[in-house]
């Protein structure tokens, strides 16, 4: 029985070690889409991982804070949904590497098309 408990604990520790450490505050510059001359938009993520669940908020300036929904952490990958600044939803997928997250964001609505926007977020220390 003791061996079984030790093996189970070792498995839990291995799984925990593989999950990305995303809890904290992150910032990114999202490239402009739309009218020429508009610069990039600064966006801030406040993320909290609890096991495979991801919660927090996204602040892109115009729309204020948007709560993260359907957030998931799977190894070094994260995904979540948040309300977009102009209505509709924004769908985020990211790959965590140390203090950076390589993101891909797709916006809901035909005005945005289907091509995702890619950018990198950096952890604020």
N, C-alpha and C positions, 0 to 999 in steps of 0.2 A: 504494500500500500504506500509506503514511504517513497519508494522508487517512482510510482505512478504520479504522486504529488510533485516530486522534484522535476519529472519530465514535463508535466503540465506547466509548472512555473517557468521552466526554461523556454518552453514554447511561447508563453505570454511575453517574456522578456525579449525574445527574438522579434516577435511581431511589433512590440512597442518601439524597439530600436529601428525598425524599418519605416515607421510612420514619420512623415516629414514634420518638422517643428515649424509650424506656421503661425502660432499664437503671437500676436504683436501688431504693431502698426507698420504699414507699408505705403510707399508713395511711388507714383509713376507719372510719366508724361505720355499722354495718348496722342498720336499723330492726328492732325486735323483731317476731317472728312467734310467735304462740302465746298462752300464758296472759297475761292482763292484769297489768300491774304490772311485768313484766320489762322492763328498759331495753335500750337498744341494745347491740350487741356490737362491741367494737373488733377490727379485723382488720388484719393487716400482710401486705403483699406484698413479696417480694424478687424482682425481675425482672431477667433478663439476656437481651437481644436480641442474636442473632448472625445478621445477614441477616434472613431471614423466620422463623427459629426462635426460639422463646421458651421459656426454662427458668426455674427458680427455685423458690420455695416460698410457701405461704400459711400464716399462723398466725392461727387464730381463737380462741386461748385454750384451750378445753377439749380439743381433739384434738391440740394441739401442732402441729408443722410437718408440712405435707403437701406432697409434691413436685408440681410442675406437670407435667402430661402433655399431649401433643398441642398444645403451645403454638405459635401462629402470629401473626406480625406481618404485616399487609397494609396499607400506607399508614399511616393514623392509627387503624386498627382492630386490636384484639388479641382473641384467644380462647384458652381453655385449659380443662383439666379438672383438678380436685384432689379428693382424698378429703374427704368431708363429716365434720363433727365427730361425727355420730351414725350413721355408716355410710352407704353409698351414695356417689355422686359429686355434686360441685357443678360446674356448667357455667357458666363466666364468659365474657361478651362485653363489650368495652369500647371506647370511643372516646376517644382521647388528644387533649388540647388543652393544650399547654404543660405546666404542672405539675399538671394534674388528669386523671383518667380517669373518665368517666361509665360506670359498670358496670351490667350486668343479670346477675343470678345465678339460675339455675334449679337446684333440688335434685332428685336422683333419689329416687323413692319416692312411693307414693300418699299418705303422710301430709302431704306438702308441697303437694299440688295442682299445678296447672300454671302458676299466675301467678308471673312472675319478680319478684324483689326488686330494686329499683333503688337505687343509692347512688353517691356520688362519693368517689374516693380522691385524696389529695393527696400529692405527692412530699415526702419528708422530706429536708431539706437539711442 
